[in-house]
Amino acid sequence: MQIKVMIQRGQIKYGDPKPGLNAQQTRDKLMNEVVQFAMNFANDSFQTSLCIQFPAEDISRACIFLGGQFAKTEADWPAVLEISSDIEGFASICVQLLELVSEKKSSDQATFRAMRAELEKLRLANVKSRKTAPPQPSPKRPRLN
């Protein structure tokens, strides 16, 4: 999962086009912003217990999602980040990171509310799709003794 590839494929775009930039400059600016925000969230995640709660890939997906939200991008996030089964875990990671960041910085609360609303939308869409999809067998997890 590379941010550069997602942007080149047009899977992640700015919500509002940036005036005065050509297509390449826009992609470069978008990539720099998303990567910088995602890395900031990844660094912040080290101050939490996320690494013992969730796989690293799930944490990185959440960091990219939050980075994209802070960069004010638009994307079909579940498809782009291949979030299919554990939307609840994904939302939990995002909320923990948002709570940490909002405590550390007196950030724009409207942005945090918008991100929580987007997470709720993703969760509701997942619940709705599970109700209409045929039941899937639950994955076997190793037993811990």
C-alpha positions in Angstrom: 0.0 0.0 0.0 1.9 3.0 -1.3 0.4 6.5 -1.0 2.2 7.6 -4.2 0.6 4.8 -6.2 -2.9 5.6 -4.8 -2.5 9.2 -5.8 -1.1 8.4 -9.3 -4.1 6.1 -9.9 -6.4 8.9 -8.9 -7.8 6.9 -5.9 -7.0 9.9 -3.6 -7.7 13.4 -4.7 -8.1 16.8 -3.2 -11.7 17.7 -2.3 -11.1 21.2 -3.7 -8.6 21.5 -6.5 -5.6 23.7 -5.7 -5.6 26.8 -7.9 -2.4 27.7 -9.8 -1.0 24.2 -9.8 -0.7 21.9 -12.8 -1.6 18.2 -12.5 1.9 17.0 -11.5 2.3 19.8 -9.0 -1.0 19.0 -7.5 -0.1 15.3 -7.2 3.3 16.1 -5.6 1.7 18.5 -3.1 -1.0 16.0 -2.3 1.5 13.2 -1.7 3.7 15.4 0.5 0.7 16.5 2.6 -0.8 13.0 3.0 2.6 11.4 3.8 3.5 14.1 6.3 0.2 13.9 8.2 0.2 10.1 8.1 3.8 10.0 9.5 2.7 12.4 12.2 -0.1 10.1 13.2 2.2 7.1 13.0 4.6 8.8 15.4 1.8 9.7 17.7 0.7 6.1 17.7 3.8 5.2 19.6 2.4 7.0 22.7 -0.5 4.6 22.8 -1.0 0.8 23.2 -2.2 0.4 19.6 0.8 -1.7 18.7 -0.3 -4.5 21.1 -4.0 -4.2 20.2 -3.9 -4.2 16.4 -1.6 -5.4 13.6 0.8 -2.8 12.2 -0.9 -2.9 8.8 -4.2 -1.8 10.4 -2.5 1.1 12.2 -0.8 2.2 9.0 -4.2 2.2 7.2 -5.7 4.4 9.9 -2.7 6.8 9.8 -3.1 7.1 6.0 -6.9 7.6 6.4 -6.4 10.3 9.0 -3.6 11.9 7.0 -5.9 12.1 4.0 -8.6 13.6 6.2 -6.3 16.3 7.5 -5.1 17.0 3.9 -8.8 17.4 3.0 -8.9 14.7 0.4 -11.6 12.6 -1.1 -11.4 8.9 -1.6 -13.4 5.7 -1.4 -11.4 4.9 1.8 -12.7 1.3 2.4 -11.7 0.3 -1.2 -8.5 2.3 -1.3 -7.2 1.0 2.0 -8.7 -2.4 1.6 -10.7 -2.2 4.8 -13.3 -4.9 4.5 -13.9 -6.9 7.6 -12.8 -5.1 10.7 -14.2 -1.6 10.3 -14.8 -1.5 14.1 -11.1 -2.0 14.8 -10.2 0.6 12.1 -12.5 3.1 13.8 -11.1 2.3 17.2 -7.6 3.0 16.0 -8.7 6.3 14.4 -10.6 7.4 17.5 -7.7 6.6 19.8 -5.3 8.6 17.6 -7.8 11.5 17.3 -8.3 11.6 21.1 -4.5 11.7 21.6 -3.9 14.5 19.1 -6.9 16.6 20.3 -5.5 16.3 23.9 -1.9 17.2 22.8 -2.8 20.1 20.6 -5.6 22.6 20.8 -6.7 21.6 17.3 -9.7 22.5 15.3 -12.6 20.6 17.0 -14.7 21.0 13.8 -12.1 18.9 11.9 -12.2 16.2 14.6 -16.0 16.1 14.6 -16.0 15.8 10.8 -13.5 12.9 11.0 -15.7 11.1 13.6 -18.7 11.6 11.4 -16.8 10.1 8.4 -15.8 7.1 10.6 -19.4 6.7 11.7 -20.5 6.8 8.0 -18.0 4.1 7.2 -19.1 2.0 10.1 -22.8 2.3 9.2 -22.1 1.4 5.6 -20.2 -1.7 6.8 -23.1 -2.7 9.1 -25.6 -2.2 6.2 -23.5 -4.3 3.8 -23.2 -7.1 6.3 -27.0 -7.3 6.7 -27.4 -7.7 3.0 -24.5 -10.0 2.3 -24.7 -13.8 2.9 -23.2 -14.9 6.2 -19.4 -15.6 6.1 -17.7 -18.2 8.2 -15.7 -16.5 11.0 -12.0 -16.7 10.6 -10.2 -19.2 12.8 -8.0 -17.5 15.3 -5.2 -19.4 17.1 -6.0 -20.2 20.7 -3.9 -18.7 23.4 -3.3 -20.9 26.3 
